[in-house]
């Protein structure tokens, strides 16, 4: 069972190395200028999401 379902949302300039992205399913979301470096994104499902100018290292 998915606790968190997010659809068609836009996230701008969020630093997920300091604030963890909530576990769940993200469908057709856009992440712009977000920092995912050293983030734990396990148990997160991305479906048709776009990552624009994001650091995902």
Secondary structure, DSSP 8 states (H G I E B T S, - for coil): --S-EEES-EEES-BTTTS---SEEEES-EEES-B-TT---TTEEEES-EEES-B--
